[in-house]
Amino acid sequence: MKKSFPAEFVYQVFALMIAFILVHALYVALIRPQAERFMEREAAAMQANPDYAPQRSFYVVVKDYEQEACFVLMLWALAILAYKGRAVYRQQRLLDHDLLGLPDDLPVGPEDTRELVSRLLSLPHAQREALLPRALLTAIERFAATRNVQDASVAARDVCESEGERLESELSIIRYIAWAIPSVGFIGTVRGIGDALGQAHRAVEGDITGVTASLGVAFNSTFIALVISIVLMFFIHQLQLMQERLVLDSERCVDRSLVRRLKV
């Protein structure tokens, strides 16, 4: 597992860079120019007609820096989720393959373990490092050493449980991003309220344009951050469900394809 860590780390770094470049380019080329033009039209309409009811625009809602940061974090988290989901899906597909190549209902004795170990070690490296082959290999080696079926079953279960804990711990970076997004939104809220309070004297004089604009920044940043957090948490729970199913299905597959056939 240590061999795959640098590749995943590099992927995460490049995913963050690409997410920032894409989102920032979209903001510079489209969102902020459209928001400025919309606000200019609204200001002209209000000056021409004092009874004009201001309209809302999606570009104005998402134009600020906090919303941009939230979208960058969202794309980064989705990229990591896609990477981990693809890895889980590839391991899930191994459950449909007969890795041991044993005839149906053929008992497995201690004298057969060497042949089974060689079959598993002959798999490609990517498949050999998956959960199911590692659990099978551990159970076979434990059975060959102890000639005890219960020990083999416990060894396979321990491998599955440790893999489940590892997968759970690797979700920490995604959970951190899911926590950071609402925090960035609250930063925008504090900034907007602070700007509004700084322009309170102008509101007393009758000019509330600056105050309303600052309050708009405060509420829009929180609104976008909470919406993104809700969407992201849905995908996080879907990935967690896939990982839990992988662990349980692998444990059940080891029991069905190997442990039940072991004979002393």
Buried (B, 14 or more C-beta within 10 A) or exposed (E): EEEEEEEBEEEBEEBBEBBBEEBEEBBEEEBBEBBEEBBEEBEEEBEEEEEEEEEEBEBBBBBBBBBBBBBBBBBBBBBBBEBBBEBBEEBBEBBEEEBBEBEEEEEBEBEBBEEBBEBBEEBEEEBBBBBBBBBBBBBBBBBBEBBBBEBBBBBBBBBBEBBBEEBEEBBEBBBEBBEBBBEBBBBBBEBBBEBBEEBEEEBEEEEBEBBEBBBBBBBBBBBBBBBBBEEBBEBBEEBBEBBBEBBEBBBEBBBEBBBBBBEE
